[in-house]
């Protein structure tokens, strides 16, 4: 591998959904992004965070959870079990196709409803998921799975996103992991569109994954 980041498009999982894998030289861990309702692997917010993680030497995977037809069906957009299944299926397909990637400690970065899917996968696969970060997430939608989560989990919420902040506080209390934190970004709304707020998300997520995934690799 060269000194620069290797980028490649993929089709993963039983549904053959498109994915973008970026692997910096010497990457020591992988972070898979689980986007929320109405979004896709092309989300500019997730791509900004992914680039920040790559600069820290972390491989990133952005992938679509639904086909175009499924994405138009609001029932599927909010079907957390379906989304969690797609996350697990995609991770398995990636690992089967690239054993070197499969050996990397895995983190999940979830946004909105994707955070619930990420936490459900973490609960079901405690030996596979080494860390979780939620950005403006809805962890409450994974309520039944929260006590079973063992991976270190960081919940990031905008200070102006009052309803989601209240839901995150309830979910935080229910999380079963010993290593957990709730970070409130002052002045940020749900989409972190205010100047500097998404940069704060990238910094917090980068620090969390860098330390927790490094520990998992040790």
Secondary structure, 3 states (H helix, E strand, C coil): CCCCCEEEEEEECCCCEEEEEEECCCCCEEEEEECCCCCCCCCHHHHHHHHHHHHCCCEEEEECCCCHHHHCCHHHHCCHHHHHHHHHHHHHHHHHHCHHHHCCEEEEEEECHHHHHHHHHHHHCCCCEEEEEEECCCHHHHHHHHCCCCCEEEEEEECCCHHHHHHHHHHHHHCCCCCEEEEEECCCCCCCCCCCHHHHHHHHHHHHHHHHHHHHHC
